[in-house]
Amino acid sequence: MKNKKMLGNGLLLLTALIWGTAFVFQRVGMGTISPITFNAARMAVSAAVLAPVALILRRRDKTSAKRTAEEQKRRDLNTLAGGLLCGCFTAVASIFQQIGLVYTSAGKAGFITAMYILLVPVIGFIFLKKKNTWLAWVAVLLGVLGMYLLSVSEGFKIAPGDALVLLCAFFYSFQILSCDRFAGDADPVGMSAIQFAVATAVSVTVAFVAEKPSAAQIAAAWLPIVYCGLLSGCLGYTLQIVGQKFTDPTSASLLMSLESVFAVVAGAIFIGERMTPREIVGCAVMFAAVILVQTPLPKRKKHGEDGDGQKE
């Protein structure tokens, strides 16, 4: 059991590394291709790879025989509905993120995107009436402070690129809540395949309206597109699923939140990005907030129990 947990934690750490370094590839790709066209291409790669995998896994699903026709129908409907809704939110979030990366650094984008971890409890409270611990609200306030230090200049003006990435975090929060709503009784790989297919359709439509996509642009940015579509999209998602099977949710979320740290490190190593002291402090405060919001409160000891939870 311990070895399996170590394996799960290792896979999730690798997931965070892949997702963090993807910000560098997204940033580099902007030198040769328009942002929405890039987003459409990477989503298309993810959809093309995941679609046949989802079909194969569906045919090999041995547990389907144990489900009643009604249960299978509900599962299929949740898979479709979840994929459609998550796909729309993923498309909008990733478009805002990609446009934002034209104007901001990979490191800052990584930390601002991580704001979704803080926005999820706020949005869940407002729209779904989900209760949060006092620790979660402290984390949200810390996150706002970190965002201010990282992105807000004198006169309380937020940089345009940072504002776009913050909108990305907002829509990713809705994507996560939508996933939480449907994934419990759905085919996860099938739902993801539909999500990427919908995100591709939305991104392609917006690209043809707002930009002038060309095969030459896509060919010039093939490496960032393949990395983000194949590794960050398909492999990252698969590693997340496998890793979470072998570890607890708190450890999983903490490890995956390291994505923001890897984004800063990768930006500094590969494309020479640097941050001001104020921005570094902002990153540290935001990272503390991200860790805090995922930290469970200690359980209260019942009357008559000792420090180990055993009755005296």
Steps between C-alpha positions, in 0.01 A plus 500: 500500500784739589677425170178568308459835673860590414428405139183712498681800650780461246255497209323811631833678544580414138156634401574832673838515322340442159227757560745755640745476210208521255478872581846545345395318182181707485708818535757395240226402256374857492804601297368329187124448539191691612378405851152370419627304199763344727230409751282343231794292371604370843140410589466318166810291578358405841160414352650293217710291740238457774203412274625154389630427851154576644332274243739211569457532877122515462500172306722337763296626794429174685286670764243613241341156503418547871309823436132510422382670180382796708834530680692485172273763346554733797876443478501580128292815553735620777800430276347702215369786716822523701712494186295773332497730802865444595600541137339844477663621821836347401490675163422842646752462784783384274432773243527770768816334634663477160426862408624607844830319441570739212530781756621331821769252603462123527582515872241764585240322286565178692435663837198702386346191340541326837248751634233255383577294811399802710206600278334155510386530867378858440299411187374181663378705798327765284334276241474159668474606867797280590638575846868576551722490807638820648842384381378505138383863538836599650667337199279695260595830667868402482454419134355844432799658677740288295320594179530868593876470559550297184291693250360832625707812437476843659157649446343157549535406133542135409716416198286397197670161460459419870132601484441260210669213686288582807189463281645164395521394867138610550373280214721208604324516837167440325660217301610330822160540662334361186739204502420443867128505418508237223819290531377293794266298277661536157770349282798724590705439184190530280402819677849641448496406130168681454637794699799538265281452191266778615794722595645442152172595330461817708865603454496438123182707464642792702834476314334539159296795627778687683816390317625367167612140567745348254677169454832686493442637853409157633803338334733765645370436853470122473722420800314719756169377356597133530642547850191680629255277316661161550698531824321774695154399378489123448792369707453750784132410534576125496777531759265701721232228489746216568687694769184592690403133522798430725512804729268713710325813362691744724839370390384499138384862502813620681729324252312629196507855636879486447416565134530874574849457649617293203367772266724760667806272503450394136449861393826603667704207365375474143402854396684714753196649678567701814271638769529812714532454880137614539382241247700228676332590831163494324573150366602382848180639656283344227673164536443512878132573432475207257653265757281638779171461313576130450596437863225326698419621848606257777215285620360593837561245770190352646451516875673209665758441225876536534734670254499197265124497474468198728256486788661508838 
